Amino acid sequence: MPSSIFFVSVLLVSILTGVLSKPYFTDRVFYLYEDTYKFANEQDRLVTYHSSTSDPVQVRTDDELHRTVIIGGQSYGIADKSVTYSTKYRVTYPNGHVYSVEDNNGMLLGYDDKGNIIMDIQAYSNGERIKQEGEEDFPPSALVSSAYPSYHVKRGMPGFLFLALGLLIFGWCSFQYQAFQDLMFRLSPQRLNYENPVPSDFYYFTSKVGGIVVMIGSIFVAFKAY
């Protein structure tokens, strides 16, 4: 009976976790500092992205080579200046400052008008971002990333959930079933050191304790998926 309850519970929790987690793992997102944005809606070439922690971001496609990112009522112009074998963008800020952004094998690097690379360094105090002298509200590379869905990414590593499920079942079997404990004993290379070895009471005790540890550990592994 305990085994039936365990496996039914695991099945139900696995299905519920999969259903609730699917949007997290499948929705493509982009980041502006600590805020995460995902697609909300699109209307008349204007795409809106929502974040649970900040105001919406809108991206307007002006033409094939120009887009406008709108954040907090401020407009940032993005121009595609790509040439053969080189993907580049020009980013124009509301204050008139102009930066360039280059795609280096999928990594976006921003440069100022003197060709100096812009380091994306974030400083916070009591949860509030502290702007450095001369720092823009948003890095040019982040604005380009928000403007083009091809730079949006999927979150998390769902493989950890499958690993956690396997560890949970392994831990339960180690804790609950003597036949499984015996099997693990027979597979252990240590038994080759003895003639006609048999599991001791201490071995069964440590198997149960180890099973509990593995089941607890599977919870931490599952959280690494997010």
C-alpha positions in Angstrom: 0.0 0.0 0.0 2.7 2.6 0.8 4.4 1.8 -2.5 1.1 2.3 -4.4 0.5 5.7 -2.6 4.1 6.7 -3.4 4.0 6.0 -7.1 0.5 7.4 -7.6 1.7 10.6 -5.8 4.8 10.8 -7.9 2.8 10.4 -11.1 0.3 13.1 -10.1 3.0 15.5 -9.0 5.0 14.8 -12.2 2.0 15.6 -14.4 1.1 18.7 -12.4 4.7 19.9 -12.5 5.0 19.3 -16.2 1.8 21.2 -17.0 2.6 24.1 -14.8 6.2 24.3 -15.8 5.7 24.0 -19.6 5.3 27.8 -20.2 8.4 28.5 -18.1 10.6 26.2 -20.2 9.0 26.9 -23.6 8.3 30.6 -23.6 11.2 32.7 -25.1 12.2 35.7 -23.0 14.7 38.5 -22.8 16.1 40.4 -19.9 16.5 44.0 -19.0 18.7 43.9 -15.9 16.8 41.8 -13.4 13.5 42.0 -15.2 12.3 39.1 -17.4 10.0 39.9 -20.3 7.9 37.5 -22.5 5.6 38.0 -25.4 2.1 39.3 -24.5 0.4 40.4 -27.8 1.0 41.9 -31.2 -1.1 44.4 -33.0 -0.3 46.5 -36.2 3.4 45.8 -36.2 3.6 46.6 -32.5 4.6 43.8 -30.1 4.1 44.1 -26.4 6.2 42.2 -23.8 5.2 41.9 -20.2 7.2 41.5 -17.0 5.9 40.7 -13.6 8.4 43.1 -12.0 8.4 46.1 -14.3 6.5 48.2 -16.9 5.8 46.6 -20.3 8.2 46.9 -23.2 6.9 47.5 -26.8 8.8 46.9 -30.0 7.5 48.6 -33.2 8.7 47.3 -36.6 9.1 50.5 -38.7 10.5 48.8 -41.8 12.7 45.9 -42.7 15.8 47.5 -41.2 14.5 49.7 -38.5 12.8 49.0 -35.2 11.8 51.1 -32.2 11.9 49.9 -28.6 9.6 51.8 -26.3 10.2 51.7 -22.6 8.5 54.0 -20.1 7.5 56.3 -22.8 11.0 56.6 -24.2 11.9 55.5 -27.7 15.1 53.8 -28.7 15.9 53.4 -32.4 17.5 50.2 -33.6 18.9 50.1 -37.1 20.2 46.9 -38.8 23.6 47.8 -40.3 24.6 44.2 -41.1 26.8 43.5 -44.0 28.0 40.2 -45.5 29.5 37.9 -42.7 29.0 40.7 -40.1 25.8 41.4 -38.1 25.8 44.9 -36.7 23.2 47.3 -35.3 23.1 51.0 -34.5 21.3 52.0 -31.3 20.1 55.6 -30.9 19.0 56.8 -27.5 16.4 59.4 -26.7 19.2 61.7 -25.5 20.8 61.5 -28.9 23.7 59.2 -27.9 24.5 56.5 -30.5 26.1 53.1 -29.9 26.9 50.1 -32.1 26.2 46.5 -31.3 27.9 43.5 -32.9 26.8 39.9 -33.0 29.9 37.8 -32.0 28.7 34.2 -32.5 25.4 34.9 -30.8 26.9 37.2 -28.1 25.9 40.8 -28.4 28.7 43.3 -27.7 28.1 47.0 -27.4 30.5 49.8 -28.3 30.4 53.6 -27.8 31.1 56.2 -30.5 34.9 55.8 -29.8 34.9 52.1 -30.3 35.3 51.2 -26.7 33.4 48.1 -25.5 30.6 48.8 -23.0 30.8 46.6 -19.9 27.4 45.6 -18.6 28.1 46.0 -14.9 25.2 46.2 -12.5 25.4 47.8 -9.0 22.5 47.6 -6.6 21.8 48.9 -3.1 18.8 47.7 -1.1 17.4 46.2 -4.3 17.6 49.5 -6.2 19.9 49.8 -9.2 22.6 52.5 -8.9 23.5 54.1 -12.1 27.2 55.0 -12.7 28.3 58.3 -14.1 27.5 58.4 -17.8 25.6 55.1 -17.7 22.5 54.8 -19.9 19.2 53.5 -18.5 19.7 50.3 -20.6 22.8 48.8 -22.3 22.6 48.9 -26.1 23.1 45.1 -26.4 20.0 44.5 -24.2 17.9 46.8 -26.4 18.9 44.9 -29.5 18.1 41.7 -27.7 14.7 43.0 -26.8 14.0 44.2 -30.4 14.7 40.8 -32.2 13.0 37.6 -31.1 15.9 35.6 -32.5 17.9 36.8 -29.5 15.2 35.8 -27.0 16.1 32.7 -25.0 14.3 29.8 -23.3 14.7 29.5 -19.6 15.7 26.7 -17.3 17.1 23.2 -17.8 14.2 20.8 -17.7 16.5 17.8 -17.8 17.1 18.3 -14.1 13.4 17.5 -13.5 13.9 14.1 -15.1 17.1 13.5 -13.2 15.3 14.5 -10.0 12.5 12.0 -10.8 15.0 9.2 -11.3 16.7 10.0 -8.1 13.4 10.1 -6.2 12.4 6.7 -7.4 16.0 5.3 -6.8 15.9 6.7 -3.3 12.5 5.2 -2.6 13.5 1.8 -3.8 16.7 1.9 -1.7 14.6 2.8 1.3 11.6 0.5 0.8 12.6 -2.7 -1.0 14.9 -5.3 0.3 15.1 -7.0 -3.1 16.4 -3.7 -4.5 18.9 -3.4 -1.7 20.1 -7.0 -2.4 20.4 -6.2 -6.1 22.5 -3.1 -5.4 24.7 -5.3 -3.1 25.2 -7.8 -5.8 26.2 -5.0 -8.2 28.6 -3.6 -5.7 32.3 -4.3 -6.6 33.1 -4.5 -2.9 31.5 -7.9 -2.6 34.3 -9.3 -4.8 36.6 -8.9 -1.8 34.7 -11.6 0.1 33.8 -15.3 -0.4 30.1 -15.9 -0.5 29.3 -12.3 0.8 25.9 -11.6 2.2 24.4 -8.2 3.2 24.7 -7.3 6.8 22.0 -5.6 9.0 24.2 -2.6 8.9 24.2 -2.6 5.1 20.4 -2.6 5.1 20.3 0.2 7.6 22.7 2.3 5.5 20.7 1.6 2.4 17.6 3.0 4.0 19.4 6.1 5.3 21.0 6.5 1.9 17.6 6.3 0.2 16.2 9.0 2.4 19.2 11.2 1.6 18.8 10.6 -2.1 15.1 11.5 -2.0 15.8 14.7 -0.1 18.6 15.5 -2.6 16.2 15.0 -5.5 14.2 18.0 -4.3 17.3 20.3 -4.6 18.1 18.8 -8.0 14.5 19.6 -9.2 14.9 23.3 -8.2 18.1 23.5 -10.3 15.8 23.2 -13.4 14.5 26.7 -12.8 
